[in-house]
Amino acid sequence: MSISLNFLILYPIWINMAQIQQGGPDEKEKTTALKDLLSRIDLDELMKKDEPPLDFPDTLEGFEYAFNEKGQLRHIKTGEPFVFNYREDLHRWNQKRYEALGEIITKYVYELLEKDCNLKKISIPVDAIESEPKSFIFMSEDALTNPQKLMVLIHGSGVVRAGQWARRLIINEDLDSGTQIPFIKRAMDEGYGVIVLNPNENYIEVEKPEIRVQPSSDSSDEPAEKRERKDKVSKETKKRRDFYEKYRNPQREKEMMQLYIRENGSPEEHAVYVWDHFIAQSAAENVFFVAHSYGGLAFVELMIQREADVKNKVTAVALTDSVHNVWHQEAGKTIREWMRENCCNWVSSSEPLDTSVESMLPDCPRVSAGTDRHELTSWKSFPSIFKFFAEASEAKTNSLKPALTRRSHRLKHEEL
């Protein structure tokens, strides 16, 4: 909507105000009401009046997009990449369209995890009743039974869900850089079991019930004249509210409320829950974590709450541009020492991949991810992370060999 059209809407109100300024007390009350109305009208909100309906397709085909053989999102007819500004000068509508496409992408990645990666979708809480809110994670068939290796993947905060590193990369770059699928496939090829966490799925949204105000029990004792006056005021208030709402929210988006998932109401809670009910129960001697951004903070919180168990079971942790802070999270000295020995953080940097990067915090070593883009750090450090895990596994195996050799020599000596 242009500024001139906004002017045409507001102009009659200003004229009204000018006219009634010259009236008596009643007119001044009207002026006050009009001023109040004007103070609450936001021109940006007013511009929503001419928006097309927020009614978007629920499939990729409906959006006329598809992923090509390179995993890139392209328009079915033109072959062009995704265009955000589909309608000029309608940023809010374009953003809503982008979010609607993002929800479809999330479901598409879930399908790939099950069909392309052969992962199982596991509902949580494990003891949830039918009526309560639920979330889910993904696991390989051998996640709990693999005796050797288990890899656990944790994404960052925001709109991303299980199997994703960054929605923006999936839409604007490709599936390889934006999803965890390359990590999952290579891990399974190298004999790892796999668990994919879903730390941002903390609640479900339901429509907020309309609250009906019941008349007070003593209203019948009020004089009829007073009751009529109150009803009149109530109707006028509703009329003014509806008038404002017409401009403030022309699309009439539903008011929603959040129902949190038991023991999974935050990324930190989710990490601890999955550890207690799945990772800690797994047969793997060596557990490896890959945690991006806020996922690194969730891992450190897990370690604070389950320090002994994590130290006993986890062999190495690869962080990618982690936002954890050992001081703010009050990680103890023994945790910081363990992280220095068993963790590595690939951070956004213009330096070549694996170049050492100085850190102000006394936790784990920091090296360059080979990119200065935060969302790309997991994908760019992909080969280095698997090398890091292989070396950590080998170092752990070698550290056990001397003890085994001494025991073997002692047994032979005793036999003699």
Secondary structure in CASP SS format (residue, H / E / C, confidence):
PFRMAT SS
TARGET T0000
AUTHOR 0000-0000-0000
METHOD secondary structure of the structure
MODEL  1
M C 1.00
S C 1.00
I H 1.00
S H 1.00
L H 1.00
N H 1.00
F H 1.00
L H 1.00
I H 1.00
L H 1.00
Y H 1.00
P H 1.00
I H 1.00
W H 1.00
I H 1.00
N H 1.00
M H 1.00
A H 1.00
Q H 1.00
I H 1.00
Q C 1.00
Q C 1.00
G C 1.00
G C 1.00
P H 1.00
D H 1.00
E H 1.00
K H 1.00
E H 1.00
K H 1.00
T H 1.00
T H 1.00
A H 1.00
L H 1.00
K H 1.00
D H 1.00
L H 1.00
L H 1.00
S H 1.00
R H 1.00
I C 1.00
D C 1.00
L H 1.00
D H 1.00
E H 1.00
L H 1.00
M H 1.00
K H 1.00
K H 1.00
D H 1.00
E C 1.00
P C 1.00
P C 1.00
L C 1.00
D C 1.00
F C 1.00
P C 1.00
D C 1.00
T C 1.00
L H 1.00
E H 1.00
G H 1.00
F H 1.00
E C 1.00
Y E 1.00
A E 1.00
F E 1.00
N C 1.00
E C 1.00
K C 1.00
G C 1.00
Q C 1.00
L E 1.00
R E 1.00
H E 1.00
I C 1.00
K C 1.00
T C 1.00
G C 1.00
E C 1.00
P C 1.00
F C 1.00
V C 1.00
F C 1.00
N C 1.00
Y C 1.00
R C 1.00
E C 1.00
D C 1.00
L C 1.00
H H 1.00
R H 1.00
W H 1.00
N H 1.00
Q H 1.00
K H 1.00
R H 1.00
Y H 1.00
E H 1.00
A H 1.00
L H 1.00
G H 1.00
E H 1.00
I H 1.00
I H 1.00
T H 1.00
K H 1.00
Y H 1.00
V H 1.00
Y H 1.00
E H 1.00
L H 1.00
L H 1.00
E H 1.00
K H 1.00
D C 1.00
C C 1.00
N C 1.00
L C 1.00
K E 1.00
K E 1.00
I E 1.00
S E 1.00
I E 1.00
P C 1.00
V C 1.00
D C 1.00
A C 1.00
I C 1.00
E C 1.00
S C 1.00
E C 1.00
P C 1.00
K C 1.00
S E 1.00
F E 1.00
I E 1.00
F E 1.00
M E 1.00
S C 1.00
E C 1.00
D C 1.00
A C 1.00
L C 1.00
T C 1.00
N C 1.00
P C 1.00
Q C 1.00
K E 1.00
L E 1.00
M E 1.00
V E 1.00
L E 1.00
I E 1.00
H C 1.00
G C 1.00
S C 1.00
G C 1.00
V C 1.00
V C 1.00
R C 1.00
A C 1.00
G C 1.00
Q E 1.00
W C 1.00
A C 1.00
R H 1.00
R H 1.00
L H 1.00
I H 1.00
I H 1.00
N H 1.00
E C 1.00
D C 1.00
L H 1.00
D H 1.00
S H 1.00
G H 1.00
T E 1.00
Q C 1.00
I H 1.00
P H 1.00
F H 1.00
I H 1.00
K H 1.00
R H 1.00
A H 1.00
M H 1.00
D H 1.00
E C 1.00
G C 1.00
Y E 1.00
G E 1.00
V E 1.00
I E 1.00
V E 1.00
L C 1.00
N C 1.00
P C 1.00
N C 1.00
E C 1.00
N C 1.00
Y E 1.00
I E 1.00
E E 1.00
V E 1.00
E E 1.00
K C 1.00
P C 1.00
E C 1.00
I C 1.00
R C 1.00
V C 1.00
Q C 1.00
P C 1.00
S C 1.00
S C 1.00
D C 1.00
S H 1.00
S H 1.00
D H 1.00
E C 1.00
P C 1.00
A H 1.00
E H 1.00
K H 1.00
R H 1.00
E H 1.00
R H 1.00
K H 1.00
D H 1.00
K H 1.00
V H 1.00
S H 1.00
K H 1.00
E H 1.00
T H 1.00
K H 1.00
K H 1.00
R H 1.00
R H 1.00
D H 1.00
F H 1.00
Y H 1.00
E H 1.00
K H 1.00
Y H 1.00
R H 1.00
N C 1.00
P C 1.00
Q C 1.00
R C 1.00
E C 1.00
K C 1.00
E C 1.00
M E 1.00
M E 1.00
Q E 1.00
L E 1.00
Y E 1.00
I C 1.00
R C 1.00
E C 1.00
N C 1.00
G C 1.00
S C 1.00
P H 1.00
E H 1.00
E H 1.00
H H 1.00
A H 1.00
V H 1.00
Y H 1.00
V H 1.00
W H 1.00
D H 1.00
H H 1.00
F H 1.00
I H 1.00
A C 1.00
Q C 1.00
S C 1.00
A C 1.00
A C 1.00
E C 1.00
N E 1.00
V E 1.00
F E 1.00
F E 1.00
V E 1.00
A E 1.00
H E 1.00
S C 1.00
Y H 1.00
G H 1.00
G H 1.00
L H 1.00
A H 1.00
F H 1.00
V H 1.00
E H 1.00
L H 1.00
M H 1.00
I H 1.00
Q H 1.00
R C 1.00
E H 1.00
A H 1.00
D H 1.00
V H 1.00
K H 1.00
N H 1.00
K H 1.00
V E 1.00
T E 1.00
A E 1.00
V E 1.00
A E 1.00
L E 1.00
T E 1.00
D C 1.00
S C 1.00
V C 1.00
H C 1.00
N C 1.00
V C 1.00
W C 1.00
H C 1.00
Q C 1.00
E C 1.00
A C 1.00
G C 1.00
K H 1.00
T H 1.00
I H 1.00
R H 1.00
E H 1.00
W H 1.00
M H 1.00
R H 1.00
E H 1.00
N H 1.00
C E 1.00
C E 1.00
N E 1.00
W E 1.00
V E 1.00
S C 1.00
S C 1.00
S C 1.00
E C 1.00
P C 1.00
L C 1.00
D C 1.00
T C 1.00
S E 1.00
V E 1.00
E C 1.00
S C 1.00
M C 1.00
L C 1.00
P C 1.00
D C 1.00
C C 1.00
P C 1.00
R E 1.00
V E 1.00
S E 1.00
A C 1.00
G C 1.00
T C 1.00
D C 1.00
R C 1.00
H H 1.00
E H 1.00
L H 1.00
T H 1.00
S H 1.00
W H 1.00
K H 1.00
S C 1.00
F H 1.00
P H 1.00
S H 1.00
I H 1.00
F H 1.00
K H 1.00
F H 1.00
F H 1.00
A H 1.00
E H 1.00
A H 1.00
S H 1.00
E H 1.00
A H 1.00
K H 1.00
T H 1.00
N H 1.00
S H 1.00
L H 1.00
K H 1.00
P H 1.00
A H 1.00
L H 1.00
T H 1.00
R H 1.00
R H 1.00
S H 1.00
H H 1.00
R H 1.00
L H 1.00
K H 1.00
H H 1.00
E H 1.00
E H 1.00
L C 1.00
END
